[in-house]
């Protein structure tokens, strides 16, 4: 399966990304999670490129810490996820509306944890 945003059926993507002020970025984006075994490599490559571009060293160091400490610890504790999995949750239409750029009000629910694979 392609990444969701590159499919016709799920073109709005897999995740709703919302800024702290409640606005949704209009540009393409890609969410990395700690249960994705490929995420650490992506974060390390990002930090390396950010250093080349002259980003703040403290910012780059914090990305490396996330990649080499936080993500691996979480992955070890919770086990790997399945980034290629088909949809397995019930969509909330108000969230899908927001992902499609329509004004809406949504309620959020903290995840209850991970099911061991």
N, C-alpha and C positions, 0 to 999 in steps of 0.2 A: 504494500500500500504506500502511496506517496504521502508526504506530510499533508495534513488535513487541508491547509490553506491552498494547496495545489490541486485539490479535487473539486469537482463540480458540486457534489453533494454537501461538502463541509467547507466551502470556500471562505467562510468567515473565520475559520481556524479552530483550534482545539481549546485555547485559553482566552479568556477576556483579560486584557491588561488594562488596569485603571491606575491613573496617577492619584496621588494623595489628595488632590483637589477635586477628584471625581471625574476628570476628563479622560477620554480614551485617545491614545495616540493614533494618528491617521496613517502613519508609515508602516511598512511591513516590519514584523518582529518575530522572534523565535524564543520561546521559553525553554530554559534548561532546568531540570530538576535533579536533585541529589540521587534519586534512584535510577537515573539513566547512566548506565556504565560508560557512556561516551562523553558525558558532561564535563568531567575533569579535564580531559584533553582539550575540549573547546574553550574552557575558561583559561587554561594555561596559554593557549595560542592567542587568545584575546589579550591577556596581560602582556605577553611579549610584544605584540603589535602596538599596544597602547604605550609601552615604554619607548618603542621606536618613534612614535608620533609625538613624544614629549609630554605625555599625560603626567599628572602629579604622581611622584613615586609612592606616596602613601596610598593613593587610590590603587595603583598597580599592585602594591604589596597586599592590600586587603583582598583583591581578586585572587591572588596566588594563595593566600591563607584559606579563602573559601574553597578553592580547588584542591588544596593539599591537606587540609585539616577537616573542615566542616563537612564537605561532600563525602569524602571517604569514610568518616566516622558514621555518618548517617546511613550510607550504603551498607556498611558492615553490620550495623545494628538492625536495619529494616529489610535488607535484601534488595535485589535489583527489581526494578519495575519492568514494564514492557512498552517502550516508546512506540513500537510499531503496532500495538494492539488496536483492534477495531473499537469503535465506540461501545461503551458498556455501562454508561450512566444515562439516566433520563434527562433530556434537555429541558431547561426552564425557558419557556418562550420569551420571557422578559429579558433574559440574558442574551439570547440569540438576537433579539431586536437591538439591544445595545451593541452587539458585535457587528451588526449590519448598519450601524450609524443612525438608528432611530432613537429619539429621546424616549426614555423609559425610566421607571423606578424599579430597582431590584433589591432583593434581600439576599444576604450572603450567609452561609452556614459553614463554620469551621469544619474541616475534614476530621473524621473520627479516628484516623490512623490508617495503618496499612494492613492489608491481609497478607500474611506470609505466603510466598509462592513455593 
